[in-house]
Amino acid sequence: VQLQAYGGGLVQAGGSLRLSCAASGRTFGSSVMGWFRQAPGKEREFVAGMRWNGAGKKYAESVEGRFALSRDNAKNTVHLQMNNLQLEDTARYYCAHKGVGASDYDSWGPGTLVTVSS
């Protein structure tokens, strides 16, 4: 599975952005799509994830209630709507795919940069 994330940019605190992750190749309903982020000088952290069929949505506590996952089956794309962005949300965001039965994410996109300014 090949992934391409896009939609990052510069936004003021309190603003919104929608990230998208387009997948090409074989995906299955029970495979998992995840979003991760890595800020400068910090380790990569989980942000949100769900099964490709839309079930099992999970969010990091730091984004719960502000970020929301959705999918567009026709375009084989998963979206991450990010609202009320805060300075600490500044990071490079990556989408990743975990195949059915896989123990870890096995495909990663190149990432898209989100910068939140005050």
Protein Blocks (a to p, Z undefined) as FASTA:
>chain_A
ZZddehiacddehiacddddddedjddfkbccddddddehiacddfbdcdfkopaiacdf
klgokaccdddfklopacdddehiafklgccdddddddehiabdfbdcebjaddddZZ
